[in-house]
């Protein structure tokens, strides 16, 4: 799966959208999401719309150092 670029051999796009192309519903499924907050939010919304329960969606949103600083939080390097 490539998020961008040119490939005839691999699918392109966002991973959660590719998964949604392969499955009609997610009732009874579980998901672990890791990535930028916007990706986590988009995947969560799509999976819930397809029947996945919120309790079955686990996520770690990755924030940049700049985003952490803007929120007044310390990064791992500063701890």
Rosetta blueprint (number, residue, H / E / L):
1 X L
2 X E
3 X L
4 X L
5 X L
6 X L
7 X L
8 X L
9 X L
10 X L
11 X L
12 X E
13 X L
14 X L
15 X H
16 X H
17 X H
18 X H
19 X H
20 X H
21 X H
22 X H
23 X L
24 X L
25 X L
26 X L
27 X L
28 X L
29 X L
30 X L
31 X E
32 X E
33 X E
34 X E
35 X E
36 X E
37 X H
38 X H
39 X H
40 X H
41 X H
42 X H
43 X H
44 X H
45 X H
46 X H
47 X H
48 X H
49 X H
50 X L
51 X L
52 X L
53 X L
54 X H
55 X H
56 X H
57 X E
58 X E
59 X E
60 X E
61 X E
62 X E
63 X L
64 X L
65 X H
66 X H
67 X H
68 X H
69 X H
70 X H
71 X L
72 X L
73 X L
74 X L
75 X L
76 X H
77 X H
78 X H
79 X L
